[in-house]
Amino acid sequence: METKPLHPLLRSYSYNSPTRLVFGTGSLERLRDELRLYAPSKVALIAGGSVSKAPAYKKALEILPAEAVLEFKGVPPEPNEGALATLTEEICREGADLIIGLGGGSSMDMAKLASLIAGNRKSPLPSFRGEPIAKRGPPVITIPTIAGTGSEVTPISVITERGVKLALNHPFLYPALSIIDPLLSLSAPPSATASAGIDALNHAVESLMSLESNPITASLAFEAINLADDCLERAFANGEDLEARNGLALASAMAGMAFSNTGLCITHGIAYTYAVRLGLPHGTSVALAEPYVIEFNAPAMPGKIEVIAAGLGVDTEGLSAREAGEAVALRYLEIMGTLGLPMSLEDLGLGEGDLEPLVDDFLKNQSRFMARNPRRPSRKELLDLYRTMLEGY
């Protein structure tokens, strides 16, 4: 019998997901019991300004020992080197033996970096450029208040330096515990639900597309796509739909467990070239590129495009891989339309004259994302892809 080259069952691969999950409605109450396991002498509670005014933050403070809490409430939506410097100064001065990140992806990313700061007594910024990390820091507990980023379970932190997105991926960044309580997301406004929620779908789709996808991650990614397809538009339309909030929270965690092992594709790199410049929320910027990248990659992944289509409820019977890619892209755009997200670069106010600089930025600063993409684009193909994104469907 003839075998398929590079079939997943014939390859070797690794899978790692050491973060322990406490999941479900009302699970924030479990924080009290979990603290007894760590018996911390000082806890750093890290959140953004808006989340620090929310009921979830107040509840966490009630559970934590008041005399042993260091509050850091200055996490911006897109942390930069300045925010990291402020965090470094405070953690080095005050110390902490347990870190809690409460909020969205930025707060959880900064909590993971705070652990490195506490363990190494210096800024982790040089590690974004390749400097080794000497010591593991204190344990991190992540508590997401909105579903989508996956940061609650990943060993990744992202910051912006001089307008360029930088990512640090290291085993020491894995949270020890994530408490995922969908009740905390009920108060999230529709715009935040849309941008964060579609990020879970982005992560799952890119994990499946990745050349590093394997049977374990593919199973997680497929279920995340299926859950996001069922729950994202519902949660957007009715923020108090607790079943939809549960499904979206689970999709976020499962997608995070998938892509932290497989890496991401060129969609993220493309989004980084305009997201910082235009001040776009992360999920929104990536979603804009995703349908066009799906269509571009489809001919190079005929089996995977069928799986993605199935997760999104798209019937591709009798279609070629290219045609299936178009059908999936249209479903993606349908979801984006429901969520009120921009669907072309023109929607962002960009024009033809912006495309060459965007391509140059990608090739200079984000080309690492090509390593796992199933189709490696030439410069001309990248320019054509950006042009398609400019014009839209």
N, C-alpha and C positions, 0 to 999 in steps of 0.2 A: 504494500500500500504506500502510495506517495504521501509524504508529509509536507506540511506547509512550513517554509522557512520562517524562523523567528516567531513561531506560534507561542503564545504565552505559556503553554504547558511544557514547552521544551526549553524554556529559559530559566536561569536562576535569578532570584530577586530577594530583596529583604523588605520587611514591613515592621514599622515601629510606631507604637502609640501608647506611651507609658502613662499618659494623664488619666487619672481615675475620675469617672463621671458620677455626679449625683444629679439625676435628671427628674423633672416632673413638677407639676403644679404644687406650689407651696414649699419647694425644696430649700428656699433660703433659710427656713427655720432650722435646717440641718447644720447651718454654720456653727451654731452653739455647740453641738456635739463634736463637730470636726475640730474646733479650737482646742478641745481637751486633748486630742491626739498630738497636737503640736506644742501645747503649753508655752506659748511665746512670751517673752519678756517685753518685747516692743513690736508692734504691728504697724507697718506702713500701709495706709489706705489711700489708693491712688484713683483719681476720677477726674472727669472734666467738669467745667463750671456748671453746666446745666444739670448734669446728673447729680452733682453734689447738693442740689436743691430738691431732688426727687425723693419720694417716700422710701425707695429701696436703699438709698444712702443713709437716711435717718434710721431705718431698721437695722442696717449693718452696724451703725454706731451704737445702737442700743445693745447689740449682742456683744460687741467688743469691749474689753476692759478699758474704761475711760482714761485711766491714768497711764495707759501703755499704748496710746494710739498717736501716730504721727500722720497728720492729714496732709495730703498733697492734692490740691484741687485745681491745679493749673494746667491740666493737659488740654492742648488745643485740638481741634478736629484733625489737623494735619501736623503732627509734631515735627519740629525742626531742630537744628543743632542748638539753638538758643534754649528751647524747652528742655532738651537733654542736659545742657550745662546747668540749668537751674535745679533740675532733679538731682544731678550728681552732687552739687554743693550741699543740698539738703540731706540726702541720704548719707553722705560721708560725714556730715556734722552730727546727725542724730543717730544713725545706725538703725538697724531693724533685723530681727531674726525670723520674720514672716512678712510676706508681701501679699496684699490683696489688690487686684485690679478689678474695679467695678465700673461698668459702662460699656461703651462700644469698643471697636477694634483698637483705636488709638490708646485708650486707657489701659487695655490689657497688654498691648505692645510695650507701653512704658513701664508697666509693672514688671514685665519680664526683664527689661533692661535695668530696672531698679535692683533686681536680684543680683545681676552681674556687678553692679556698682557696689552693693553691700559686700559681696564676696571678694572683690578685687580692689576696692577702695580707690577707684579711679573711673573716669569716663570710659564707656565702651565704644566711643566713636571710632577710635583707630581700628577696632575689630571689624567695622563695616568695610574697611579697606584691606583687610587680610591679616591684621595682627592677631596672633594666637590668644585665646582666652585661657588664663592660667588656672582659675579656680571656679568651682561651682558655687553659686550664691545660695541664700536661704530659700526655702520652698515658696512657691507662688500659688495662690488660689485665685482663679479667674471667675468672675460672676458677670456674665453678659446681661445687659439690660435691653438689648435688641439683637435680633437674629440675623446672621448673614456673613460676618467677616471670617468666622472659623478660628479667630485668634485664640479663643478659649482653649483650644486643644493643640495648637501648632507650636513648633520651636522657631518661630519667625517673628522678627520685629522690623518695622519699616519706619524710617524717618526721611525727612527732606533736608538736603544740604545744598545751599546755593541753587535752589530751583530744580534739583535732580533727586529723584526718589532712590533711596538706598535701602537694601534689605540685608538683614543679618539672619542667617539660618544656622543654628547650632544646637546640639542636643541639650546643652545646659539651659536653654530657653524653654524647654517643655514645662508647662505648669504641672505641679504635683497633683492638683485637684481642680476640677471645674464644677461649680454648682450652677446648673442651668435650670432656672425657674421661669417658665414662660409667662407667669403672672407679671413679671417685671417689665415685659414689653407691651402690656396692654395700653399704657399711656403714650406710647411712641406715636408721633404724628404720622399721617400718611406718607409725606415726602421722605421721612427717615425710614419708614417701613419699606418703601419702594427701593431706595438706593441700597440699604443694607441687605434687604431680602434677595434682591436679584444678584447680589454678590455671591450668595450661597449657590445659586444656579450657575453663575460664571465659573466658580471654583470646581464644581462637579463636572461641568462640561469639559473644561480644560484638563482636568485630571484624566478623564476618559480619553481625550485626544492625545495626551502625552505619550511619547515613545516609551516612557517608564511605567506606563499603566500595567497592572498585573491583575490576576483574577480576584485578589482580595480588594484592592483599591477600586477595581471596576464594579464590584458588587456594591461597595459603599457609595460610589459616585452615581450609579444607576438609581439606587433607592433615593439618594438626595435629589436627583433630577425629578424623579416621580413625585416626591413629597413637595418640592418647590412648585411643580406644575399644578398640583392639587390645591396648595395652600397660600401661595404668594398673593394672587389676585384677591382671594377671599380676605386675607388679613389686611390688605390695602383698603378694600371696600368697607370692612367692618373691623375696626381695631380691637373690638371686644369679643371677637370670635376666638374663643380660647382653644378650640380644637385646631383651628388654622395656625394660631400662634405656637401651639405645641409642635405641629408638623414642621413649621418653618424653623423652629429652634433645633429640632432633630436634624433637619436637612443641613443646617449650618455646621453642626458638629460632625456629621458624617462626611460632608464635603471637606471639612478641615482635616479629618483623619486620612482622607484620600489624597488630597493634593500635597500635604506635607511630606508624603512619601514619593509622589511622582513628579513633583515640580509642576510649573505652569507653562503655558504656551505663549505665542507672540501677542496674543490679545492683551495681556497685562503690560507688556513692553510698549505696545502701540499706545495704550491708554496713558501711560506715564509721560508720553511726549507732549500731551496737551493738558492733562489734568491739573498739574501744579500751576501752569501758566494761567489757566482760566478759573482756578479755584473751585473745581468740580468735586463733589463727593466721590469717593473712590468707586463705589459700586456703579454709580451713574456713568462714570468715564469708561469703565471696563465694558459695561453693557453695550455702550454705543458701538464699540468695535466688534463685539462677540458675533453677531449674526454674519457679518462680512467675513470674519476669519473662519467661521464654520463652513461657509460656502466655499472659501478658498481652499480649505484643508480637505473637504469631502472626497475629491477624487483620489487622494492619497490614503484614505482610511475607509474603504467601502464597508467593512464589517462594523466598525465603530459608529459610523453615521446611522446605521440601522438601529443600534442600541440607543443612541441619543434620541433618535426619532421616536422609538418606542416609549422612552421615559417621558417624552413630551406629548404623547398621544397622537403622533403624526403617522398617517398611513402612507407607507412608501412602497407598497406592493407594485411590482412591475416597473419601478423607477430605477434609472441608473444612479450611481453614487453621486454624480454631479446634480442630477435632478432631485435626489433625496436631500442633498445639502441645501438646495434652494427652498425646498419645502420646510425644512427645519428652520432655516433663517427667517422665513415668513412667519412661522409660529412664534419665534423669538421676538420678532418685531411687533407681533400682535400683543404679546405680553407687555412689551415696553410701552406700546400705545395706551393700553389700559392703565398703566402706572404713571402715565404722563411724563415719560422720560424722553430726552432728545434722541432722535433716530438718525441724524446725519451731522457731519461737521458744519454744514451750512446752518443748522439749527443753533450752533454755538457761536455763530458770527464769523467763522473762518472762511477763507477764500482760496482760490487756486494758488495765489502767491505764498500761502503758508505751507504748502505741501512739501516742497523741497527741504526747507529747514526742519520740518517734522521728521522726514526720512533720515536726514543727517543726524538728528538727535537720537533717533532709534539706533542707528548703526554705531554711533559713538558711545552711547550710555546704556542701551538696553538690549544689545545684541545677544546677551546671555540667554534670553528667552527663546532663541532659535534652536538651542541645543536639543530641546525635547519636543519641538514642534514637528508634526508628521510630514510637513512640507517645508523645505528650506527656501525662502523667497530670495530672488536676486534683488538688486537695488531697483531695477525697473519694475519688477513684480510688486515690490513694496510701494513704489510710487503709484502704480495702478490701483493697488488695494486702498491706499489713502484717497485716491481720486474717486473710487467707488463709494467710499465712506462719505466723501464730501457731497456727492450728488444724492445719495440715498436711493431708496426704492421708489 
